[in-house]
Amino acid sequence: MEFKSVNPYNGKEIATYKEHTKEQVDKILEKSRFVFESWKDVSIEERCKLLVNAAGVLRNNIDKYARTMTLEMGKPITEAKAEINKCALVCEYYAENAEEFLADELIETDASESFVSHDPIGTVLAIMPWNFPFWQVFRFAAPTLAAGNTALLKHASNVFGCATHIEELFLEAGFPDGVFQNLIIHHDKTERILSDDIVKAVALTGSERAGKSVGQLAGKYLKKSVLELGGSNAFIVLEDADIDQAVKTGIKARMMNSGQSCIAAKRFILVGDAYDKFLPGFIDGIKAIKKGEPTDESTEIGPLARKDLADELQKQLQKSVEQGAKIETGGKQDGAFHEPTVLTGVKPGMPAFDEETFGPVAAIIRAKDADEAFELAANSKYGLGLSLFTTDIETARRYIDKVPDGAFFINEMVKSDPRLPFGGTGKSGYGRELSREGIHEFINKKTVYVKG
């Protein structure tokens, strides 16, 4: 089987990748197992030096990596470069902090000495999506490799060029051959990989459907799993908010990466007078977004990663309109490109409210007061994050424990930061990436008890 990489902007084929045979997969698995035996004994200090090297390789090749990303999945080139820089930062973050995060945790008991050691577990499988093809790999790989594990990457089939760069990058940075390897396989081979005794755990970033499938397999084979799935984040604007700030942030929160982000603001819940103050400027800002060829530095929004993704978004939009929603601007589709769209009159029961809209469509919802706004925000099967805009920080704090999501951002868009744990609740998955919590997901917390 061959995988074709197609430029979503013009439909031109970029490259083809031949699927690994069973024999090749077996060799990759065995190499991962073999290399782990020596890699786990490499000092944390040395592993961290290699992460610093990886950050340097990323920055030195930023143009090459960003261009491949843009050609494969349509991300505007300026955003692609920003993504590469963020990957370098996560490498440096764990290089600076891994030794502290993995240090023995001393605990006073009746023993003469007792502590928890943090040991690597072996080979971890990563199943990653196309929307942030470098970042989502690196936020997994940096802590996983720093902890002394080896990694296998099953990337999305439309970004195998990015996957190839990443594998080569780790080798160039000085990581031993086999510490990080690609699997060029179809998703129907996932069970074959996950069932192998060599693989000890799995991390998946993807759709709810993919999460259910991989979660079931992980349970079947008793493998640790971390799932980062979809989202339908609420963006609440109270009446006392700085409207200009909310509008500017809201546009970026919805339209970054052409709206293809699990943590994008998708449901804009406007309270009372904030509705009439926010909406005109927001619509004007959406209209002003510069569309164009994604390799052009001035382009702000490009196509979706594939035509079928734009088709699905259009179906969700049209069904919502049939149910009473109104298109204020945008709404049209041309191949893989979908116009930035503002949809008002959105209510529970419509796809634009209930489902994850993975593209540049902003659903506008009116609420009479803050309590109703938070009730609407919580009316979702997803739980990644929420943004609240208000000048009354103390009132905002009182709502923190009312929100079941994995993140609560006040006067800022929800975003990932290497220093903060990242993950969701409900159908948005489980487990945490980044920060101390991220590196502790794939380690053996071993109790050591010494009786003198």
C-alpha positions as MATLAB code, in Angstrom:
seq = 'MEFKSVNPYNGKEIATYKEHTKEQVDKILEKSRFVFESWKDVSIEERCKLLVNAAGVLRNNIDKYARTMTLEMGKPITEAKAEINKCALVCEYYAENAEEFLADELIETDASESFVSHDPIGTVLAIMPWNFPFWQVFRFAAPTLAAGNTALLKHASNVFGCATHIEELFLEAGFPDGVFQNLIIHHDKTERILSDDIVKAVALTGSERAGKSVGQLAGKYLKKSVLELGGSNAFIVLEDADIDQAVKTGIKARMMNSGQSCIAAKRFILVGDAYDKFLPGFIDGIKAIKKGEPTDESTEIGPLARKDLADELQKQLQKSVEQGAKIETGGKQDGAFHEPTVLTGVKPGMPAFDEETFGPVAAIIRAKDADEAFELAANSKYGLGLSLFTTDIETARRYIDKVPDGAFFINEMVKSDPRLPFGGTGKSGYGRELSREGIHEFINKKTVYVKG';
ca = [
       0.000    0.000    0.000;
       1.140    3.535   -0.792;
       0.173    6.759    0.984;
      -0.088    9.922   -1.079;
       0.709   13.322    0.366;
      -1.468   15.936   -1.375;
      -1.258   19.712   -1.102;
      -4.771   20.758    0.023;
      -4.387   24.228   -1.497;
      -3.935   23.103   -5.104;
      -4.591   19.343   -5.028;
      -1.119   18.498   -6.317;
       0.624   15.354   -5.159;
       3.710   16.095   -3.074;
       5.114   12.646   -2.360;
       4.241    8.989   -1.842;
       5.204    6.772    1.073;
       5.245    2.999    0.954;
       3.690    1.185    3.888;
       6.023   -0.783    6.098;
       5.754   -4.524    5.636;
       5.119   -6.882    8.547;
       8.800   -7.807    8.510;
       9.832   -4.148    8.651;
       7.444   -3.473   11.535;
       8.842   -6.454   13.421;
      12.377   -5.094   12.985;
      11.294   -1.636   14.186;
       9.690   -3.118   17.284;
      12.681   -5.285   18.063;
      15.084   -2.375   17.588;
      13.015   -0.287   19.997;
      13.146   -3.043   22.612;
      16.879   -3.595   22.142;
      17.809    0.096   22.276;
      15.711    0.657   25.391;
      18.013   -1.643   27.377;
      20.887    0.798   26.933;
      18.920    4.045   26.623;
      17.315    3.626   30.058;
      20.801    3.611   31.599;
      21.891    6.836   29.895;
      22.044    9.568   32.521;
      19.237   12.098   32.672;
      21.881   14.787   32.202;
      22.974   13.254   28.897;
      19.396   12.783   27.684;
      18.729   16.449   28.437;
      21.799   17.514   26.448;
      20.364   15.668   23.471;
      17.047   17.506   23.900;
      18.948   20.799   23.750;
      20.566   19.537   20.545;
      17.098   18.733   19.160;
      15.971   22.293   19.891;
      18.944   23.542   17.911;
      18.185   21.276   14.960;
      14.584   22.503   14.949;
      15.601   26.150   14.830;
      18.354   25.580   12.264;
      15.888   23.891    9.898;
      12.818   25.994   10.613;
      12.199   26.983    6.995;
      12.433   23.414    5.704;
      10.216   21.935    8.385;
       7.642   24.726    8.197;
       7.408   24.447    4.420;
       6.756   20.694    4.566;
       4.056   21.272    7.180;
       2.388   23.967    5.074;
       2.492   21.938    1.865;
       1.142   18.789    3.517;
      -1.740   20.192    5.571;
      -2.220   23.820    4.524;
      -1.142   25.663    7.678;
      -0.168   29.315    6.961;
       3.620   29.452    6.836;
       3.939   32.001    9.645;
       1.978   29.683   11.962;
       4.078   26.717   10.826;
       7.271   28.547   11.818;
       5.765   29.463   15.182;
       4.959   25.774   15.714;
       8.571   24.756   15.100;
       9.785   27.340   17.608;
       7.304   26.030   20.183;
       8.697   22.519   19.692;
      12.173   23.853   20.439;
      10.844   25.435   23.625;
       9.314   22.181   24.911;
      12.615   20.405   24.316;
      14.441   23.078   26.292;
      11.808   23.041   29.048;
      12.285   19.339   29.731;
      16.053   19.655   29.328;
      15.967   22.179   32.173;
      13.452   20.382   34.393;
      13.536   16.618   33.755;
      16.158   15.897   36.404;
      14.046   17.595   39.084;
      10.809   15.962   37.868;
      12.399   12.495   37.926;
      14.282   12.821   41.199;
      13.548   10.303   43.940;
      10.677   11.407   46.161;
      11.661   10.869   49.783;
       8.846    9.795   52.120;
       9.175    9.440   55.877;
       7.900    6.079   57.166;
       8.930    3.460   59.747;
      11.717    2.398   57.390;
      15.265    3.616   57.746;
      14.787    4.918   54.211;
      11.773    4.979   51.916;
      11.217    6.778   48.660;
       9.572    6.653   45.242;
      11.842    6.248   42.242;
      10.735    7.274   38.767;
      11.828    4.655   36.248;
      11.208    4.406   32.490;
       8.718    1.768   31.377;
       9.951    0.881   27.881;
       8.538    1.593   24.441;
       5.608    4.003   24.153;
       3.470    4.239   21.016;
       2.289    7.678   19.897;
      -0.645    8.006   17.503;
      -0.721   11.601   16.318;
      -2.948   13.786   14.092;
      -2.225   16.130   11.238;
      -3.386   19.514   12.584;
      -0.215   20.323   14.565;
       2.057   17.699   12.987;
       5.244   18.749   14.802;
       3.968   20.179   18.092;
       1.765   17.271   19.081;
       4.630   14.849   18.475;
       7.129   16.917   20.451;
       4.909   17.533   23.452;
       4.792   13.724   23.700;
       8.362   12.958   22.671;
      10.297   15.445   24.794;
       9.100   14.149   28.194;
       8.875   10.531   27.051;
      12.476   10.390   25.826;
      13.748   12.466   28.744;
      12.262    9.852   31.084;
      14.346    7.136   29.401;
      11.654    5.508   27.270;
      11.846    4.776   23.573;
       9.121    5.987   21.212;
       7.259    4.783   18.151;
       5.291    7.272   16.061;
       2.260    6.367   13.987;
       1.514    9.726   12.384;
      -1.474   10.744   10.271;
      -1.033    9.499    6.719;
      -1.258   12.961    5.117;
       1.774   14.253    7.077;
       4.286   11.446    6.681;
       6.751   14.021    5.345;
       6.667   15.763    8.718;
       7.057   12.387   10.442;
      10.139   11.636    8.341;
      11.685   14.986    9.265;
      11.093   14.318   12.963;
      12.713   10.879   12.891;
      15.737   12.273   11.048;
      15.868   15.240   13.405;
      16.348   13.077   16.499;
      19.178   11.214   14.793;
      20.832   14.491   13.790;
      20.535   15.676   17.396;
      22.541   12.637   18.518;
      19.843   10.344   19.900;
      20.776    6.672   19.427;
      19.283    4.994   16.374;
      16.055    3.321   17.484;
      15.155    5.637   20.361;
      12.573    7.361   18.130;
      11.170    5.574   15.065;
       8.364    6.075   12.566;
       5.782    3.499   11.624;
       4.483    4.087    8.110;
       1.321    2.045    8.496;
      -2.433    2.263    8.062;
      -4.498    2.737   11.207;
      -5.893   -0.784   10.822;
      -2.466   -2.057   11.976;
      -2.789   -0.307   15.354;
      -3.954   -3.402   17.232;
      -1.062   -5.417   15.852;
       1.396   -2.865   17.287;
      -0.381   -2.180   20.563;
      -0.804   -5.860   21.371;
       2.934   -6.523   21.141;
       4.606   -7.010   24.524;
       7.336   -4.594   23.480;
       4.856   -1.679   23.589;
       4.086   -0.694   27.179;
       1.770    2.290   26.702;
       0.057    4.497   24.133;
      -0.577    8.215   23.749;
      -3.181    9.366   21.246;
      -4.216   12.813   20.111;
      -7.193   12.658   17.782;
     -10.928   12.389   17.402;
     -13.403   11.004   19.896;
     -13.911    7.992   17.629;
     -10.174    7.289   17.448;
      -9.926    7.699   21.203;
     -12.656    5.155   21.860;
     -10.999    2.662   19.533;
      -7.507    3.040   20.973;
      -8.807    3.202   24.552;
     -10.614   -0.092   24.060;
      -7.485   -1.711   22.646;
      -5.362   -0.373   25.494;
      -7.819   -1.853   27.968;
      -7.918   -5.150   26.109;
      -4.139   -5.511   26.301;
      -3.727   -3.820   29.712;
      -1.610   -0.940   28.412;
      -1.459    2.511   30.005;
      -3.084    5.141   27.769;
      -3.321    8.918   27.573;
      -6.003   10.312   25.270;
      -6.243   13.934   24.134;
      -9.403   14.148   22.034;
     -11.850   16.692   20.654;
     -13.211   19.857   22.154;
     -15.940   22.465   21.847;
     -14.508   25.182   24.051;
     -16.746   27.949   25.318;
     -15.612   31.581   25.085;
     -17.697   33.592   27.563;
     -17.832   37.395   27.421;
     -19.440   39.147   30.398;
     -20.948   42.630   30.193;
     -18.044   44.288   32.000;
     -15.366   42.763   29.732;
     -12.820   44.746   27.753;
     -14.638   44.205   24.453;
     -11.749   45.196   22.193;
      -9.499   42.691   23.928;
     -12.186   39.997   23.778;
     -12.801   40.563   20.068;
      -9.112   40.483   19.155;
      -8.467   37.376   21.232;
     -11.665   35.684   20.050;
     -10.736   35.993   16.381;
      -7.350   34.392   16.999;
      -8.834   31.756   19.296;
     -11.256   30.612   16.606;
      -9.341   31.101   13.366;
      -5.776   30.031   14.207;
      -4.703   27.030   12.125;
      -7.783   27.645    9.960;
      -9.915   26.700   12.967;
      -8.473   23.175   13.120;
      -7.604   22.964   16.788;
      -9.140   20.911   19.568;
      -8.702   23.812   22.014;
     -10.018   26.498   19.657;
     -12.856   28.670   20.946;
     -15.895   27.235   19.169;
     -18.936   28.407   21.155;
     -18.983   32.164   21.847;
     -21.404   32.837   24.691;
     -22.158   36.555   25.007;
     -23.905   37.857   28.100;
     -26.498   40.672   27.987;
     -25.174   43.890   26.444;
     -21.893   42.186   25.558;
     -23.717   40.568   22.638;
     -24.339   43.860   20.814;
     -20.937   45.264   21.772;
     -18.915   42.204   20.743;
     -20.604   40.969   17.588;
     -20.075   43.878   15.091;
     -16.323   44.107   15.723;
     -15.972   40.340   15.687;
     -17.731   40.055   12.311;
     -15.622   42.875   10.860;
     -12.472   41.174   12.090;
     -13.472   37.837   10.576;
     -14.196   39.521    7.241;
     -10.754   41.154    7.274;
      -8.793   37.915    7.619;
      -6.455   37.603    4.620;
      -7.026   34.435    2.639;
      -4.524   33.067    0.169;
      -1.748   30.658   -0.706;
      -0.486   29.336    2.630;
       3.220   29.619    1.739;
       2.730   33.399    1.328;
       3.930   35.141    4.501;
       0.950   37.514    4.404;
      -1.688   34.753    4.336;
      -3.652   34.454    7.585;
      -5.930   31.553    6.705;
      -5.554   28.737    4.225;
      -7.474   25.609    3.266;
      -8.474   22.840    5.606;
      -6.153   19.860    5.548;
      -8.406   17.821    3.228;
     -11.535   18.381    1.159;
     -13.550   15.825    3.120;
     -12.953   17.881    6.268;
     -14.390   20.969    4.573;
     -17.314   18.875    3.311;
     -18.126   17.738    6.852;
     -17.903   21.286    8.218;
     -20.265   22.500    5.497;
     -22.790   19.797    6.420;
     -22.709   20.856   10.078;
     -23.142   24.486    9.052;
     -26.066   23.863    6.707;
     -27.892   21.637    9.192;
     -27.538   24.319   11.857;
     -28.975   26.892    9.438;
     -31.890   24.590    8.670;
     -32.559   24.468   12.410;
     -32.676   28.262   12.717;
     -29.116   29.570   12.875;
     -28.151   32.538   10.669;
     -24.962   33.091    8.663;
     -23.679   36.613    9.351;
     -20.604   36.322    7.149;
     -18.873   33.576    5.171;
     -20.520   30.191    4.842;
     -19.155   29.124    1.462;
     -16.880   26.232    0.583;
     -14.521   25.829   -2.384;
     -12.826   22.445   -2.388;
     -10.728   22.179    0.773;
     -11.144   25.883    1.515;
     -13.943   26.971    3.818;
     -14.712   30.628    4.346;
     -14.310   32.035    7.856;
     -17.895   32.050    9.089;
     -19.907   33.651   11.892;
     -23.135   31.883   12.811;
     -25.676   33.543   15.127;
     -28.817   32.158   16.740;
     -27.010   28.958   17.704;
     -28.761   26.848   20.339;
     -28.362   23.440   21.966;
     -29.485   20.702   19.591;
     -27.750   22.238   16.578;
     -24.524   20.669   15.240;
     -22.768   24.020   15.705;
     -23.476   23.753   19.441;
     -23.434   20.023   20.154;
     -20.628   18.820   17.880;
     -17.007   19.758   17.398;
     -16.751   22.021   14.341;
     -13.198   21.486   13.156;
     -12.755   24.522   10.958;
     -13.298   28.301   10.777;
     -16.904   28.527   12.008;
     -17.722   30.603   15.104;
     -21.019   29.782   16.815;
     -22.562   32.796   18.593;
     -24.883   32.164   21.548;
     -26.753   34.743   23.624;
     -27.070   34.385   27.421;
     -29.087   36.576   29.791;
     -26.578   36.439   32.658;
     -23.360   34.793   33.831;
     -25.117   31.842   35.449;
     -26.880   30.960   32.203;
     -23.619   31.428   30.294;
     -21.842   28.862   32.460;
     -24.805   26.485   32.214;
     -24.585   26.709   28.426;
     -20.815   26.257   28.535;
     -21.189   23.092   30.621;
     -23.844   21.739   28.249;
     -21.291   19.762   26.245;
     -19.892   16.252   26.171;
     -16.443   17.808   25.787;
     -14.286   19.297   28.526;
     -10.982   20.660   27.265;
     -11.084   24.288   28.328;
     -13.008   27.522   28.785;
     -12.160   31.200   28.315;
     -13.856   33.914   30.369;
     -13.554   37.627   29.653;
     -14.341   40.048   32.458;
     -12.707   42.894   34.375;
     -14.007   41.460   37.653;
     -11.352   38.856   38.445;
     -12.797   37.987   41.859;
     -16.159   37.120   40.313;
     -14.335   35.064   37.697;
     -12.534   33.100   40.411;
     -15.874   32.056   41.916;
     -16.709   30.155   38.738;
     -13.493   28.136   38.559;
     -14.881   25.156   40.465;
     -18.136   25.328   38.493;
     -16.331   24.379   35.272;
     -15.539   20.658   34.790;
     -13.069   21.293   31.957;
      -9.340   20.668   32.122;
      -8.500   24.384   31.802;
      -9.977   27.725   32.839;
      -8.446   30.817   31.225;
      -9.404   34.335   32.331;
      -8.986   37.108   29.741;
      -6.957   34.847   27.440;
      -7.551   32.124   24.872;
      -7.024   28.516   25.920;
      -3.553   27.453   24.829;
      -0.934   24.866   25.685;
       2.220   25.830   27.546;
       5.065   23.411   28.409;
       4.984   24.689   32.008;
       1.298   23.826   32.532;
      -0.516   20.469   32.435;
      -2.689   19.958   29.364;
      -5.660   17.642   28.952;
      -9.413   17.348   29.262;
     -12.381   15.626   30.810;
     -15.448   13.856   29.455;
     -15.253   13.026   25.757;
     -12.118   15.173   25.536;
     -10.104   12.300   26.961;
      -8.014   11.631   30.042;
      -4.477   11.945   31.301;
      -2.227   14.992   31.102;
       0.576   16.124   28.850;
       3.304   18.722   29.511;
       4.688   20.031   32.823;
       5.561   17.628   35.651;
       2.323   15.699   35.091;
       3.220   14.956   31.476;
       6.570   13.316   32.202;
       4.991   11.276   35.017;
       2.390    9.645   32.747;
       4.827    7.110   31.295;
       7.058    6.150   34.195;
       7.015    3.442   36.846;
       6.542    5.082   40.232;
       8.393    2.477   42.236;
       8.140    2.304   46.012;
      11.510    1.577   47.641;
      11.549    0.539   51.303;
      14.807    0.017   53.190;
      14.846   -1.502   56.656;
      18.211   -0.944   58.282;
];
